[in-house]
Amino acid sequence: MRAPWLGLLLLLTLKAPGLAQGTDWLALAKALDASDKEARLAAVRTAAALREERTAAYLAPVLSDDRDRDVRAEAARALARIPGPEAVRALTAGMKDSEVNVRLGAVLALGTRLGPPESGRLLPALKDPDAGVRQAALYALGAVGGEEAISALAGVAGDGDNKRLRALAADILGQMGDRSALPELVAALEEADQDVLGPALKTALRKILAQTPARLKAETEAVATPPAATPSSAAKAKPTSRRETVFRLSAPQARRVTLEGNFIRGQLPMRRDAAGIWSLAMPMPPGLHRYRFDVDGEKTTDPGNPRSENGFSVLETK
């Protein structure tokens, strides 16, 4: 005897080739709410095949409320194929599901849907209690890319108890080849062991350096053993005996601080210590240099350096 929901699915499937114009949305809603698990799974897969933005409004409640974890996980995979912001919002909420497989599906789906400006949506998954979800978040961040994703990956590579996840983050950064991760990787290498993490960090650095201009490559290799930083209550640039300069800024409430100047291309992330002091060691050629800090998007001169010009602090090295 045919299941009572089969007629609804058959009607929906027959109309699916016509996509939005031929879809029976009432039939879709009823099939997604069927009492039989297999009926709901089939309805979710059929909805995914539509690839119609409107479908997100039907799949979002399935992801958030369906009583079966397999159906919710299938809804997450389906939403990866649905365009529009509503699908992204539903997947972001899905990262809080009580079941690991559902959270995993939501994270992987977001990795295929987000653009670089939206990579911050994935950051909560880096703190998921399940290591598999955290691993998926690293892969997703690597796929999405962007400044915030690179900063998050560098943070994982540079600190954490799980050496394998740190090594994975370093490997992903190496494949991305973005030089803004170099200071964090160099700092992590100084404290890394030689079984899992050390080789991974060295490989990542080699991959990034292979894509780095020769001048910056030489500077980065020189930073491999930066001088120890001493906490300070004010920001300051301090020349060292190796002609390196340690840039420091006290910003305990900041989430991200970067350094920019006429001696680097773009921005380089700074590292925060327990006292809220952000620092970055750079080998500096002799001459006059202009620099400033970017604190959570706000440009600021160095409060520990009284010399400034046109919105930049000025430093002379010999």
Secondary structure, DSSP 8 states (H G I E B T S, - for coil): ---TTHHHHHHHHHHGGGGGGT--HHHHHHHHT-SSHHHHHHHHHHHHHH--GGGHHHHHHHHHH-S-HHHHHHHHHHHTT--SHHHHHHHHHHTT-SSHHHHHHHHHHHHHH--GGGGGGGGGGGG-SSHHHHHHHHHHHHHH-SHHHHHHHHHHHHS-S-HHHHHHHHHHHHHHT-GGGHHHHHHHHHH--TTTHHHHHHHHHHHHHHTS-HHHHHHHHHTTS-------SS-EEEE-TTSEEEEEEE-TT-S-EEEEETTSSSEEE-EE-TTSEEEEEEE--SEEEEEEEEETTEEE--TT---EETTEEEEEE-
